[in-house]
Amino acid sequence: MTTELLHQGARLYARWLALQLALNHYEQIEIGLKEGNLPARLGVHVMETHNMYRSSIPENLVEETTYFKDALNEIVARGEKVF
C-alpha cells in the first residue's frame, strides 16, 4: 500500500470514528459545547475511540499526524479547536 493511501485511510478512519462518537453521544456533546467542557465530558469515550484508532493505524501515522484530533475538532466539536 502506498504512503498516500495509508494517509487517506487514516484520515477517513479518524473521521468515521469521530462521526460515530458524535452520533452516539449527541446530547453530551450539546451540553459540553454549551458549558465549555466538551473534552472532559467525553474523556472516556474519546480515549476508547482513540485506542480503536491506534490499534488500526500504523504507529508512525498515529504519532506523526493529527488526523484523529482534527476529526474530533471538525466533527464532534463542530469546528472548534477543543481537542
Secondary structure, DSSP 8 states (H G I E B T S, - for coil): --HHHHHHHHHHHHHHHHHHHHHHTHHHHHHHHHHT-HHHHTHHHHHHHHHHHHHHS-HHHHHH--HHHHHIIIIISTT----
